[in-house]
Amino acid sequence: NVTAITDAAALSEGELIFKNTCAACHGQAGEGGVGPNMTDEYWLHGGGIKNVFKTIKYGVPEKGMISWQSQLKPSDMQKVASYILTLHGTKPANPKAPQGEIWKEEGVATDTTATGATPAGK
């Protein structure tokens, strides 16, 4: 039932948590490194607040990402997940190449009339 936070103070706390715990693998600006780029529209384990929170909480042990649930409170995981979502579309220097699939939030309309394309995940 986690929701994205938009409060500037909470996002600032999320940024601090990201820079102290996530940046070693994902880069200071979310550009990627050992871990994937957090700024593009591609996601290995699903985008959106629920998937990002779940990935932080449980980790991805087979890829070397630890579970943070014993080190971060749920509210802190929500803050960092919300901050990560704010990185989408930023243009950091030297971004890691896209990995995974393009993520589209369920229920978000995609205009495909001009291209005739089918929305991702449909």
Biopython code that builds the backbone (N, CA, C, O; Angstrom):
import numpy as np
from Bio.PDB.StructureBuilder import StructureBuilder

atoms = [
    (1, "ASN", "N", (0.808, -1.203, 0.000)),
    (1, "ASN", "CA", (0.000, 0.000, 0.000)),
    (1, "ASN", "C", (0.849, 1.266, 0.000)),
    (1, "ASN", "O", (0.352, 2.348, 0.309)),
    (2, "VAL", "N", (2.110, 1.137, -0.340)),
    (2, "VAL", "CA", (3.011, 2.293, -0.330)),
    (2, "VAL", "C", (2.640, 3.261, -1.452)),
    (2, "VAL", "O", (2.259, 2.854, -2.550)),
    (3, "THR", "N", (2.761, 4.552, -1.145)),
    (3, "THR", "CA", (2.506, 5.596, -2.136)),
    (3, "THR", "C", (3.736, 6.485, -2.247)),
    (3, "THR", "O", (4.543, 6.570, -1.322)),
    (4, "ALA", "N", (3.866, 7.139, -3.383)),
    (4, "ALA", "CA", (4.997, 8.035, -3.597)),
    (4, "ALA", "C", (4.814, 9.307, -2.776)),
    (4, "ALA", "O", (3.710, 9.839, -2.652)),
    (5, "ILE", "N", (5.900, 9.767, -2.233)),
    (5, "ILE", "CA", (5.925, 11.000, -1.452)),
    (5, "ILE", "C", (6.321, 12.143, -2.382)),
    (5, "ILE", "O", (7.194, 11.985, -3.235)),
    (6, "THR", "N", (5.675, 13.290, -2.211)),
    (6, "THR", "CA", (6.036, 14.458, -3.006)),
    (6, "THR", "C", (6.528, 15.611, -2.132)),
    (6, "THR", "O", (6.982, 16.627, -2.658)),
    (7, "ASP", "N", (6.447, 15.473, -0.820)),
    (7, "ASP", "CA", (6.891, 16.487, 0.122)),
    (7, "ASP", "C", (8.399, 16.727, -0.030)),
    (7, "ASP", "O", (9.192, 15.789, 0.030)),
    (8, "ALA", "N", (8.782, 17.993, -0.227)),
    (8, "ALA", "CA", (10.184, 18.340, -0.483)),
    (8, "ALA", "C", (11.119, 17.894, 0.650)),
    (8, "ALA", "O", (12.214, 17.401, 0.382)),
    (9, "ALA", "N", (10.705, 18.059, 1.892)),
    (9, "ALA", "CA", (11.562, 17.680, 3.024)),
    (9, "ALA", "C", (11.788, 16.170, 3.052)),
    (9, "ALA", "O", (12.908, 15.712, 3.280)),
    (10, "ALA", "N", (10.735, 15.404, 2.822)),
    (10, "ALA", "CA", (10.856, 13.940, 2.813)),
    (10, "ALA", "C", (11.714, 13.480, 1.633)),
    (10, "ALA", "O", (12.516, 12.557, 1.775)),
    (11, "LEU", "N", (11.550, 14.120, 0.462)),
    (11, "LEU", "CA", (12.375, 13.766, -0.696)),
    (11, "LEU", "C", (13.841, 14.097, -0.440)),
    (11, "LEU", "O", (14.730, 13.374, -0.890)),
    (12, "SER", "N", (14.092, 15.172, 0.271)),
    (12, "SER", "CA", (15.458, 15.539, 0.628)),
    (12, "SER", "C", (16.072, 14.466, 1.536)),
    (12, "SER", "O", (17.239, 14.106, 1.378)),
    (13, "GLU", "N", (15.279, 13.961, 2.483)),
    (13, "GLU", "CA", (15.738, 12.860, 3.337)),
    (13, "GLU", "C", (15.999, 11.620, 2.489)),
    (13, "GLU", "O", (16.984, 10.914, 2.708)),
    (14, "GLY", "N", (15.117, 11.351, 1.517)),
    (14, "GLY", "CA", (15.314, 10.218, 0.616)),
    (14, "GLY", "C", (16.590, 10.358, -0.193)),
    (14, "GLY", "O", (17.299, 9.376, -0.415)),
    (15, "GLU", "N", (16.886, 11.572, -0.633)),
    (15, "GLU", "CA", (18.122, 11.820, -1.384)),
    (15, "GLU", "C", (19.346, 11.525, -0.521)),
    (15, "GLU", "O", (20.304, 10.910, -0.990)),
    (16, "LEU", "N", (19.317, 11.957, 0.727)),
    (16, "LEU", "CA", (20.425, 11.704, 1.647)),
    (16, "LEU", "C", (20.626, 10.203, 1.856)),
    (16, "LEU", "O", (21.755, 9.714, 1.829)),
    (17, "ILE", "N", (19.537, 9.481, 2.063)),
    (17, "ILE", "CA", (19.615, 8.022, 2.226)),
    (17, "ILE", "C", (20.197, 7.403, 0.955)),
    (17, "ILE", "O", (21.072, 6.541, 1.029)),
    (18, "PHE", "N", (19.711, 7.840, -0.214)),
    (18, "PHE", "CA", (20.211, 7.320, -1.488)),
    (18, "PHE", "C", (21.718, 7.533, -1.593)),
    (18, "PHE", "O", (22.461, 6.607, -1.916)),
    (19, "LYS", "N", (22.157, 8.741, -1.323)),
    (19, "LYS", "CA", (23.579, 9.056, -1.476)),
    (19, "LYS", "C", (24.443, 8.296, -0.479)),
    (19, "LYS", "O", (25.600, 7.996, -0.772)),
    (20, "ASN", "N", (23.898, 7.979, 0.700)),
    (20, "ASN", "CA", (24.663, 7.249, 1.711)),
    (20, "ASN", "C", (24.606, 5.738, 1.562)),
    (20, "ASN", "O", (25.519, 5.046, 2.013)),
    (21, "THR", "N", (23.555, 5.205, 0.939)),
    (21, "THR", "CA", (23.408, 3.747, 0.896)),
    (21, "THR", "C", (23.330, 3.161, -0.506)),
    (21, "THR", "O", (23.688, 2.000, -0.704)),
    (22, "CYS", "N", (22.879, 3.924, -1.469)),
    (22, "CYS", "CA", (22.614, 3.394, -2.814)),
    (22, "CYS", "C", (23.630, 3.842, -3.856)),
    (22, "CYS", "O", (23.886, 3.135, -4.831)),
    (23, "ALA", "N", (24.208, 5.022, -3.643)),
    (23, "ALA", "CA", (25.069, 5.632, -4.656)),
    (23, "ALA", "C", (26.327, 4.819, -4.945)),
    (23, "ALA", "O", (26.879, 4.918, -6.041)),
    (24, "ALA", "N", (26.788, 4.027, -3.998)),
    (24, "ALA", "CA", (27.982, 3.218, -4.244)),
    (24, "ALA", "C", (27.791, 2.304, -5.455)),
    (24, "ALA", "O", (28.743, 2.032, -6.185)),
    (25, "CYS", "N", (26.573, 1.837, -5.665)),
    (25, "CYS", "CA", (26.286, 0.949, -6.796)),
    (25, "CYS", "C", (25.515, 1.641, -7.922)),
    (25, "CYS", "O", (25.667, 1.281, -9.089)),
    (26, "HIS", "N", (24.690, 2.629, -7.578)),
    (26, "HIS", "CA", (23.823, 3.271, -8.573)),
    (26, "HIS", "C", (24.300, 4.658, -9.000)),
    (26, "HIS", "O", (23.665, 5.290, -9.844)),
    (27, "GLY", "N", (25.412, 5.143, -8.430)),
    (27, "GLY", "CA", (25.956, 6.450, -8.783)),
    (27, "GLY", "C", (25.312, 7.578, -8.000)),
    (27, "GLY", "O", (24.143, 7.492, -7.622)),
    (28, "GLN", "N", (26.074, 8.635, -7.756)),
    (28, "GLN", "CA", (25.576, 9.785, -6.986)),
    (28, "GLN", "C", (24.362, 10.441, -7.622)),
    (28, "GLN", "O", (23.499, 10.969, -6.921)),
    (29, "ALA", "N", (24.290, 10.411, -8.953)),
    (29, "ALA", "CA", (23.172, 11.032, -9.667)),
    (29, "ALA", "C", (22.212, 9.984, -10.227)),
    (29, "ALA", "O", (21.344, 10.304, -11.039)),
    (30, "GLY", "N", (22.372, 8.716, -9.786)),
    (30, "GLY", "CA", (21.510, 7.642, -10.273)),
    (30, "GLY", "C", (21.893, 7.147, -11.647)),
    (30, "GLY", "O", (21.107, 6.454, -12.294)),
    (31, "GLU", "N", (23.088, 7.488, -12.107)),
    (31, "GLU", "CA", (23.526, 7.145, -13.464)),
    (31, "GLU", "C", (23.881, 5.678, -13.654)),
    (31, "GLU", "O", (24.064, 5.229, -14.786)),
    (32, "GLY", "N", (23.980, 4.935, -12.577)),
    (32, "GLY", "CA", (24.337, 3.520, -12.667)),
    (32, "GLY", "C", (25.830, 3.329, -12.477)),
    (32, "GLY", "O", (26.615, 4.274, -12.551)),
    (33, "GLY", "N", (26.192, 2.111, -12.237)),
    (33, "GLY", "CA", (27.575, 1.706, -12.007)),
    (33, "GLY", "C", (27.540, 0.196, -11.962)),
    (33, "GLY", "O", (27.277, -0.460, -12.971)),
    (34, "VAL", "N", (27.804, -0.353, -10.797)),
    (34, "VAL", "CA", (27.608, -1.792, -10.612)),
    (34, "VAL", "C", (26.121, -2.096, -10.779)),
    (34, "VAL", "O", (25.748, -3.092, -11.399)),
    (35, "GLY", "N", (25.285, -1.238, -10.226)),
    (35, "GLY", "CA", (23.838, -1.354, -10.343)),
    (35, "GLY", "C", (23.329, -0.587, -11.552)),
    (35, "GLY", "O", (24.081, 0.165, -12.170)),
    (36, "PRO", "N", (22.070, -0.768, -11.891)),
    (36, "PRO", "CA", (21.512, -0.122, -13.084)),
    (36, "PRO", "C", (21.307, 1.383, -12.931)),
    (36, "PRO", "O", (21.259, 1.922, -11.825)),
    (37, "ASN", "N", (21.190, 2.026, -14.067)),
    (37, "ASN", "CA", (20.855, 3.440, -14.203)),
    (37, "ASN", "C", (19.431, 3.641, -13.680)),
    (37, "ASN", "O", (18.527, 2.882, -14.028)),
    (38, "MET", "N", (19.238, 4.649, -12.858)),
    (38, "MET", "CA", (17.919, 4.933, -12.284)),
    (38, "MET", "C", (17.226, 6.112, -12.963)),
    (38, "MET", "O", (16.144, 6.520, -12.541)),
    (39, "THR", "N", (17.844, 6.666, -14.019)),
    (39, "THR", "CA", (17.324, 7.890, -14.618)),
    (39, "THR", "C", (16.543, 7.670, -15.903)),
    (39, "THR", "O", (15.815, 8.558, -16.347)),
    (40, "ASP", "N", (16.688, 6.494, -16.503)),
    (40, "ASP", "CA", (15.984, 6.245, -17.764)),
    (40, "ASP", "C", (14.644, 5.561, -17.499)),
    (40, "ASP", "O", (14.250, 5.388, -16.346)),
    (41, "GLU", "N", (13.953, 5.177, -18.557)),
    (41, "GLU", "CA", (12.625, 4.573, -18.389)),
    (41, "GLU", "C", (12.655, 3.050, -18.336)),
    (41, "GLU", "O", (11.605, 2.408, -18.343)),
    (42, "TYR", "N", (13.849, 2.468, -18.283)),
    (42, "TYR", "CA", (13.999, 1.017, -18.250)),
    (42, "TYR", "C", (14.172, 0.532, -16.818)),
    (42, "TYR", "O", (14.868, 1.157, -16.018)),
    (43, "TRP", "N", (13.528, -0.594, -16.505)),
    (43, "TRP", "CA", (13.597, -1.155, -15.156)),
    (43, "TRP", "C", (13.787, -2.665, -15.247)),
    (43, "TRP", "O", (13.147, -3.332, -16.059)),
    (44, "LEU", "N", (14.660, -3.190, -14.418)),
    (44, "LEU", "CA", (14.889, -4.637, -14.363)),
    (44, "LEU", "C", (13.831, -5.341, -13.517)),
    (44, "LEU", "O", (13.471, -6.486, -13.794)),
    (45, "HIS", "N", (13.335, -4.662, -12.490)),
    (45, "HIS", "CA", (12.409, -5.291, -11.538)),
    (45, "HIS", "C", (11.122, -4.499, -11.401)),
    (45, "HIS", "O", (10.449, -4.563, -10.372)),
    (46, "GLY", "N", (10.783, -3.753, -12.441)),
    (46, "GLY", "CA", (9.558, -2.963, -12.445)),
    (46, "GLY", "C", (9.766, -1.591, -11.847)),
    (46, "GLY", "O", (10.469, -1.439, -10.848)),
    (47, "GLY", "N", (9.157, -0.598, -12.455)),
    (47, "GLY", "CA", (9.217, 0.760, -11.949)),
    (47, "GLY", "C", (8.005, 1.054, -11.097)),
    (47, "GLY", "O", (7.277, 0.145, -10.696)),
    (48, "GLY", "N", (7.796, 2.303, -10.827)),
    (48, "GLY", "CA", (6.674, 2.693, -9.977)),
    (48, "GLY", "C", (7.024, 2.501, -8.516)),
    (48, "GLY", "O", (7.911, 1.716, -8.181)),
    (49, "ILE", "N", (6.337, 3.207, -7.657)),
    (49, "ILE", "CA", (6.668, 3.219, -6.230)),
    (49, "ILE", "C", (6.606, 1.829, -5.594)),
    (49, "ILE", "O", (7.479, 1.490, -4.796)),
    (50, "LYS", "N", (5.610, 1.025, -5.923)),
    (50, "LYS", "CA", (5.470, -0.287, -5.286)),
    (50, "LYS", "C", (6.639, -1.215, -5.626)),
    (50, "LYS", "O", (7.173, -1.889, -4.744)),
    (51, "ASN", "N", (7.034, -1.252, -6.891)),
    (51, "ASN", "CA", (8.145, -2.120, -7.293)),
    (51, "ASN", "C", (9.488, -1.629, -6.766)),
    (51, "ASN", "O", (10.325, -2.430, -6.349)),
    (52, "VAL", "N", (9.696, -0.318, -6.783)),
    (52, "VAL", "CA", (10.963, 0.228, -6.287)),
    (52, "VAL", "C", (11.067, -0.025, -4.784)),
    (52, "VAL", "O", (12.124, -0.431, -4.300)),
    (53, "PHE", "N", (9.992, 0.208, -4.045)),
    (53, "PHE", "CA", (9.978, -0.064, -2.605)),
    (53, "PHE", "C", (10.280, -1.543, -2.337)),
    (53, "PHE", "O", (11.096, -1.866, -1.474)),
    (54, "LYS", "N", (9.631, -2.422, -3.069)),
    (54, "LYS", "CA", (9.828, -3.867, -2.900)),
    (54, "LYS", "C", (11.283, -4.257, -3.177)),
    (54, "LYS", "O", (11.857, -5.073, -2.456)),
    (55, "THR", "N", (11.877, -3.673, -4.222)),
    (55, "THR", "CA", (13.262, -3.987, -4.557)),
    (55, "THR", "C", (14.196, -3.525, -3.440)),
    (55, "THR", "O", (15.140, -4.232, -3.088)),
    (56, "ILE", "N", (13.939, -2.356, -2.889)),
    (56, "ILE", "CA", (14.751, -1.871, -1.773)),
    (56, "ILE", "C", (14.564, -2.783, -0.564)),
    (56, "ILE", "O", (15.540, -3.189, 0.066)),
    (57, "LYS", "N", (13.329, -3.100, -0.245)),
    (57, "LYS", "CA", (13.026, -3.897, 0.948)),
    (57, "LYS", "C", (13.652, -5.281, 0.894)),
    (57, "LYS", "O", (14.306, -5.708, 1.845)),
    (58, "TYR", "N", (13.453, -5.986, -0.222)),
    (58, "TYR", "CA", (13.899, -7.374, -0.311)),
    (58, "TYR", "C", (15.234, -7.547, -1.014)),
    (58, "TYR", "O", (15.852, -8.606, -0.909)),
    (59, "GLY", "N", (15.693, -6.515, -1.736)),
    (59, "GLY", "CA", (16.940, -6.616, -2.471)),
    (59, "GLY", "C", (16.808, -7.529, -3.670)),
    (59, "GLY", "O", (15.725, -8.006, -4.007)),
    (60, "VAL", "N", (17.934, -7.755, -4.297)),
    (60, "VAL", "CA", (18.030, -8.682, -5.425)),
    (60, "VAL", "C", (19.314, -9.491, -5.173)),
    (60, "VAL", "O", (20.338, -9.256, -5.815)),
    (61, "PRO", "N", (19.246, -10.445, -4.233)),
    (61, "PRO", "CA", (20.462, -11.153, -3.809)),
    (61, "PRO", "C", (21.246, -11.792, -4.960)),
    (61, "PRO", "O", (22.476, -11.810, -4.934)),
    (62, "GLU", "N", (20.547, -12.310, -5.958)),
    (62, "GLU", "CA", (21.248, -12.962, -7.071)),
    (62, "GLU", "C", (22.052, -11.970, -7.905)),
    (62, "GLU", "O", (22.938, -12.373, -8.659)),
    (63, "LYS", "N", (21.753, -10.675, -7.778)),
    (63, "LYS", "CA", (22.503, -9.628, -8.496)),
    (63, "LYS", "C", (23.446, -8.874, -7.563)),
    (63, "LYS", "O", (24.145, -7.958, -7.997)),
    (64, "GLY", "N", (23.471, -9.251, -6.287)),
    (64, "GLY", "CA", (24.363, -8.607, -5.331)),
    (64, "GLY", "C", (23.745, -7.466, -4.539)),
    (64, "GLY", "O", (24.429, -6.844, -3.725)),
    (65, "MET", "N", (22.450, -7.172, -4.761)),
    (65, "MET", "CA", (21.807, -6.110, -3.987)),
    (65, "MET", "C", (21.213, -6.700, -2.714)),
    (65, "MET", "O", (20.400, -7.623, -2.756)),
    (66, "ILE", "N", (21.639, -6.144, -1.579)),
    (66, "ILE", "CA", (21.151, -6.657, -0.303)),
    (66, "ILE", "C", (19.735, -6.167, -0.026)),
    (66, "ILE", "O", (19.263, -5.201, -0.625)),
    (67, "SER", "N", (19.080, -6.849, 0.885)),
    (67, "SER", "CA", (17.794, -6.407, 1.414)),
    (67, "SER", "C", (18.080, -5.304, 2.432)),
    (67, "SER", "O", (18.955, -5.456, 3.285)),
    (68, "TRP", "N", (17.352, -4.207, 2.343)),
    (68, "TRP", "CA", (17.552, -3.086, 3.263)),
    (68, "TRP", "C", (16.549, -3.078, 4.400)),
    (68, "TRP", "O", (16.589, -2.169, 5.230)),
    (69, "GLN", "N", (15.635, -4.067, 4.477)),
    (69, "GLN", "CA", (14.570, -4.019, 5.475)),
    (69, "GLN", "C", (15.066, -4.085, 6.914)),
    (69, "GLN", "O", (14.374, -3.612, 7.816)),
    (70, "SER", "N", (16.242, -4.655, 7.158)),
    (70, "SER", "CA", (16.751, -4.701, 8.529)),
    (70, "SER", "C", (17.554, -3.450, 8.887)),
    (70, "SER", "O", (17.903, -3.248, 10.050)),
    (71, "GLN", "N", (17.847, -2.608, 7.887)),
    (71, "GLN", "CA", (18.662, -1.420, 8.137)),
    (71, "GLN", "C", (17.897, -0.108, 7.975)),
    (71, "GLN", "O", (18.302, 0.921, 8.516)),
    (72, "LEU", "N", (16.792, -0.145, 7.231)),
    (72, "LEU", "CA", (15.987, 1.055, 7.013)),
    (72, "LEU", "C", (14.559, 0.823, 7.480)),
    (72, "LEU", "O", (13.985, -0.245, 7.269)),
    (73, "LYS", "N", (13.995, 1.843, 8.120)),
    (73, "LYS", "CA", (12.585, 1.788, 8.511)),
    (73, "LYS", "C", (11.725, 1.840, 7.247)),
    (73, "LYS", "O", (12.165, 2.372, 6.228)),
    (74, "PRO", "N", (10.508, 1.299, 7.297)),
    (74, "PRO", "CA", (9.626, 1.386, 6.131)),
    (74, "PRO", "C", (9.454, 2.818, 5.617)),
    (74, "PRO", "O", (9.425, 3.041, 4.406)),
    (75, "SER", "N", (9.340, 3.787, 6.529)),
    (75, "SER", "CA", (9.174, 5.174, 6.095)),
    (75, "SER", "C", (10.420, 5.672, 5.354)),
    (75, "SER", "O", (10.305, 6.468, 4.422)),
    (76, "ASP", "N", (11.597, 5.213, 5.758)),
    (76, "ASP", "CA", (12.826, 5.602, 5.056)),
    (76, "ASP", "C", (12.922, 4.923, 3.694)),
    (76, "ASP", "O", (13.393, 5.528, 2.731)),
    (77, "MET", "N", (12.480, 3.676, 3.608)),
    (77, "MET", "CA", (12.457, 3.004, 2.307)),
    (77, "MET", "C", (11.490, 3.718, 1.370)),
    (77, "MET", "O", (11.757, 3.828, 0.173)),
    (78, "GLN", "N", (10.369, 4.204, 1.901)),
    (78, "GLN", "CA", (9.405, 4.956, 1.101)),
    (78, "GLN", "C", (10.027, 6.270, 0.617)),
    (78, "GLN", "O", (9.824, 6.666, -0.530)),
    (79, "LYS", "N", (10.773, 6.937, 1.476)),
    (79, "LYS", "CA", (11.420, 8.197, 1.090)),
    (79, "LYS", "C", (12.451, 7.976, -0.005)),
    (79, "LYS", "O", (12.487, 8.724, -0.982)),
    (80, "VAL", "N", (13.281, 6.968, 0.145)),
    (80, "VAL", "CA", (14.314, 6.740, -0.874)),
    (80, "VAL", "C", (13.694, 6.248, -2.176)),
    (80, "VAL", "O", (14.150, 6.631, -3.253)),
    (81, "ALA", "N", (12.675, 5.418, -2.102)),
    (81, "ALA", "CA", (11.986, 4.970, -3.320)),
    (81, "ALA", "C", (11.349, 6.154, -4.036)),
    (81, "ALA", "O", (11.411, 6.243, -5.262)),
    (82, "SER", "N", (10.743, 7.056, -3.286)),
    (82, "SER", "CA", (10.128, 8.249, -3.875)),
    (82, "SER", "C", (11.194, 9.136, -4.513)),
    (82, "SER", "O", (10.992, 9.673, -5.602)),
    (83, "TYR", "N", (12.326, 9.287, -3.832)),
    (83, "TYR", "CA", (13.424, 10.071, -4.399)),
    (83, "TYR", "C", (13.915, 9.450, -5.703)),
    (83, "TYR", "O", (14.160, 10.163, -6.676)),
    (84, "ILE", "N", (14.058, 8.133, -5.729)),
    (84, "ILE", "CA", (14.518, 7.450, -6.940)),
    (84, "ILE", "C", (13.593, 7.771, -8.113)),
    (84, "ILE", "O", (14.061, 7.971, -9.234)),
    (85, "LEU", "N", (12.296, 7.821, -7.865)),
    (85, "LEU", "CA", (11.355, 8.143, -8.939)),
    (85, "LEU", "C", (11.581, 9.548, -9.491)),
    (85, "LEU", "O", (11.286, 9.806, -10.658)),
    (86, "THR", "N", (12.104, 10.466, -8.663)),
    (86, "THR", "CA", (12.356, 11.826, -9.148)),
    (86, "THR", "C", (13.560, 11.878, -10.084)),
    (86, "THR", "O", (13.750, 12.880, -10.774)),
    (87, "LEU", "N", (14.364, 10.845, -10.124)),
    (87, "LEU", "CA", (15.543, 10.814, -10.988)),
    (87, "LEU", "C", (15.180, 10.543, -12.443)),
    (87, "LEU", "O", (15.973, 10.826, -13.341)),
    (88, "HIS", "N", (13.993, 10.001, -12.683)),
    (88, "HIS", "CA", (13.574, 9.667, -14.046)),
    (88, "HIS", "C", (13.635, 10.896, -14.946)),
    (88, "HIS", "O", (13.085, 11.948, -14.620)),
    (89, "GLY", "N", (14.301, 10.750, -16.063)),
    (89, "GLY", "CA", (14.372, 11.822, -17.045)),
    (89, "GLY", "C", (15.489, 12.819, -16.823)),
    (89, "GLY", "O", (15.682, 13.720, -17.639)),
    (90, "THR", "N", (16.238, 12.674, -15.719)),
    (90, "THR", "CA", (17.388, 13.552, -15.525)),
    (90, "THR", "C", (18.498, 13.085, -16.454)),
    (90, "THR", "O", (18.455, 11.965, -16.963)),
    (91, "LYS", "N", (19.466, 13.916, -16.672)),
    (91, "LYS", "CA", (20.530, 13.625, -17.638)),
    (91, "LYS", "C", (21.905, 13.659, -16.962)),
    (91, "LYS", "O", (22.661, 14.613, -17.150)),
    (92, "PRO", "N", (22.232, 12.630, -16.182)),
    (92, "PRO", "CA", (23.541, 12.630, -15.527)),
    (92, "PRO", "C", (24.663, 12.391, -16.539)),
    (92, "PRO", "O", (24.436, 11.856, -17.625)),
    (93, "ALA", "N", (25.857, 12.792, -16.166)),
    (93, "ALA", "CA", (27.031, 12.524, -17.002)),
    (93, "ALA", "C", (27.302, 11.023, -17.008)),
    (93, "ALA", "O", (27.159, 10.360, -15.982)),
    (94, "ASN", "N", (27.684, 10.502, -18.136)),
    (94, "ASN", "CA", (28.081, 9.093, -18.274)),
    (94, "ASN", "C", (27.059, 8.091, -17.757)),
    (94, "ASN", "O", (27.406, 7.245, -16.932)),
    (95, "PRO", "N", (25.810, 8.155, -18.214)),
    (95, "PRO", "CA", (24.813, 7.189, -17.738)),
    (95, "PRO", "C", (25.108, 5.784, -18.254)),
    (95, "PRO", "O", (25.588, 5.607, -19.374)),
    (96, "LYS", "N", (24.818, 4.804, -17.429)),
    (96, "LYS", "CA", (24.943, 3.407, -17.834)),
    (96, "LYS", "C", (23.863, 3.112, -18.873)),
    (96, "LYS", "O", (22.766, 3.666, -18.810)),
    (97, "ALA", "N", (24.173, 2.253, -19.812)),
    (97, "ALA", "CA", (23.220, 1.881, -20.863)),
    (97, "ALA", "C", (21.946, 1.298, -20.252)),
    (97, "ALA", "O", (21.991, 0.674, -19.192)),
    (98, "PRO", "N", (20.813, 1.501, -20.920)),
    (98, "PRO", "CA", (19.547, 0.960, -20.406)),
    (98, "PRO", "C", (19.601, -0.555, -20.217)),
    (98, "PRO", "O", (20.241, -1.278, -20.981)),
    (99, "GLN", "N", (18.908, -1.006, -19.177)),
    (99, "GLN", "CA", (18.776, -2.436, -18.884)),
    (99, "GLN", "C", (17.323, -2.703, -18.530)),
    (99, "GLN", "O", (16.664, -1.860, -17.921)),
    (100, "GLY", "N", (16.827, -3.865, -18.907)),
    (100, "GLY", "CA", (15.470, -4.240, -18.539)),
    (100, "GLY", "C", (14.453, -3.814, -19.574)),
    (100, "GLY", "O", (14.745, -3.731, -20.767)),
    (101, "GLU", "N", (13.259, -3.547, -19.092)),
    (101, "GLU", "CA", (12.120, -3.232, -19.959)),
    (101, "GLU", "C", (11.624, -1.822, -19.662)),
    (101, "GLU", "O", (11.760, -1.328, -18.543)),
    (102, "ILE", "N", (11.051, -1.183, -20.670)),
    (102, "ILE", "CA", (10.423, 0.117, -20.464)),
    (102, "ILE", "C", (9.240, -0.082, -19.523)),
    (102, "ILE", "O", (8.424, -0.982, -19.721)),
    (103, "TRP", "N", (9.155, 0.758, -18.505)),
    (103, "TRP", "CA", (8.082, 0.665, -17.515)),
    (103, "TRP", "C", (7.022, 1.712, -17.806)),
    (103, "TRP", "O", (7.338, 2.888, -17.989)),
    (104, "LYS", "N", (5.788, 1.296, -17.849)),
    (104, "LYS", "CA", (4.640, 2.191, -17.945)),
    (104, "LYS", "C", (3.730, 1.860, -16.775)),
    (104, "LYS", "O", (3.370, 0.701, -16.570)),
    (105, "GLU", "N", (3.357, 2.876, -16.010)),
    (105, "GLU", "CA", (2.475, 2.692, -14.859)),
    (105, "GLU", "C", (1.116, 2.203, -15.348)),
    (105, "GLU", "O", (0.576, 2.751, -16.309)),
    (106, "GLU", "N", (0.561, 1.193, -14.710)),
    (106, "GLU", "CA", (-0.767, 0.689, -15.069)),
    (106, "GLU", "C", (-1.790, 1.801, -14.947)),
    (106, "GLU", "O", (-1.738, 2.607, -14.017)),
    (107, "GLY", "N", (-2.718, 1.841, -15.888)),
    (107, "GLY", "CA", (-3.788, 2.821, -15.835)),
    (107, "GLY", "C", (-3.422, 4.165, -16.428)),
    (107, "GLY", "O", (-4.257, 5.069, -16.472)),
    (108, "VAL", "N", (-2.170, 4.315, -16.893)),
    (108, "VAL", "CA", (-1.758, 5.563, -17.514)),
    (108, "VAL", "C", (-1.974, 5.424, -19.010)),
    (108, "VAL", "O", (-1.412, 4.532, -19.645)),
    (109, "ALA", "N", (-2.774, 6.289, -19.559)),
    (109, "ALA", "CA", (-3.093, 6.217, -20.989)),
    (109, "ALA", "C", (-1.859, 6.553, -21.816)),
    (109, "ALA", "O", (-1.099, 7.460, -21.477)),
    (110, "THR", "N", (-1.671, 5.824, -22.888)),
    (110, "THR", "CA", (-0.590, 6.076, -23.824)),
    (110, "THR", "C", (-1.210, 6.325, -25.182)),
    (110, "THR", "O", (-1.978, 5.501, -25.677)),
    (111, "ASP", "N", (-0.885, 7.453, -25.786)),
    (111, "ASP", "CA", (-1.419, 7.784, -27.106)),
    (111, "ASP", "C", (-0.615, 7.049, -28.155)),
    (111, "ASP", "O", (0.557, 7.357, -28.373)),
    (112, "THR", "N", (-1.235, 6.078, -28.807)),
    (112, "THR", "CA", (-0.552, 5.298, -29.834)),
    (112, "THR", "C", (-1.164, 5.532, -31.209)),
    (112, "THR", "O", (-0.839, 4.829, -32.166)),
    (113, "THR", "N", (-2.038, 6.508, -31.305)),
    (113, "THR", "CA", (-2.725, 6.735, -32.570)),
    (113, "THR", "C", (-1.781, 7.155, -33.679)),
    (113, "THR", "O", (-1.968, 6.765, -34.832)),
    (114, "ALA", "N", (-0.768, 7.945, -33.348)),
    (114, "ALA", "CA", (0.142, 8.441, -34.376)),
    (114, "ALA", "C", (1.074, 7.365, -34.896)),
    (114, "ALA", "O", (1.429, 7.371, -36.075)),
    (115, "THR", "N", (1.478, 6.435, -34.031)),
    (115, "THR", "CA", (2.465, 5.438, -34.422)),
    (115, "THR", "C", (1.847, 4.075, -34.702)),
    (115, "THR", "O", (2.434, 3.253, -35.405)),
    (116, "GLY", "N", (0.667, 3.843, -34.151)),
    (116, "GLY", "CA", (0.054, 2.529, -34.290)),
    (116, "GLY", "C", (0.694, 1.507, -33.368)),
    (116, "GLY", "O", (0.411, 0.313, -33.468)),
    (117, "ALA", "N", (1.555, 1.969, -32.471)),
    (117, "ALA", "CA", (2.255, 1.070, -31.553)),
    (117, "ALA", "C", (1.307, 0.580, -30.465)),
    (117, "ALA", "O", (0.244, 1.157, -30.238)),
    (118, "THR", "N", (1.707, -0.473, -29.812)),
    (118, "THR", "CA", (0.957, -1.009, -28.694)),
    (118, "THR", "C", (1.662, -0.594, -27.418)),
    (118, "THR", "O", (2.882, -0.741, -27.342)),
    (119, "PRO", "N", (0.961, -0.080, -26.404)),
    (119, "PRO", "CA", (1.613, 0.299, -25.149)),
    (119, "PRO", "C", (2.380, -0.873, -24.545)),
    (119, "PRO", "O", (1.960, -2.026, -24.651)),
    (120, "ALA", "N", (3.513, -0.563, -23.907)),
    (120, "ALA", "CA", (4.334, -1.593, -23.282)),
    (120, "ALA", "C", (3.518, -2.368, -22.259)),
    (120, "ALA", "O", (2.709, -1.793, -21.531)),
    (121, "GLY", "N", (3.737, -3.673, -22.210)),
    (121, "GLY", "CA", (3.065, -4.513, -21.228)),
    (121, "GLY", "C", (1.652, -4.911, -21.619)),
    (121, "GLY", "O", (0.962, -5.561, -20.833)),
    (122, "LYS", "N", (1.212, -4.546, -22.786)),
    (122, "LYS", "CA", (-0.153, -4.880, -23.213)),
    (122, "LYS", "C", (-0.133, -6.062, -24.150)),
    (122, "LYS", "O", (-1.185, -6.497, -24.619)),
]
sb = StructureBuilder()
sb.init_structure("model")
sb.init_model(0)
sb.init_chain("A")
sb.init_seg("    ")
for serial, (resi, resn, name, xyz) in enumerate(atoms, 1):
    if name == "N":
        sb.init_residue(resn, " ", resi, " ")
    sb.init_atom(name, np.array(xyz, "f"), 0.0, 1.0, " ", f" {name:<3s}", serial, name[0])
structure = sb.get_structure()
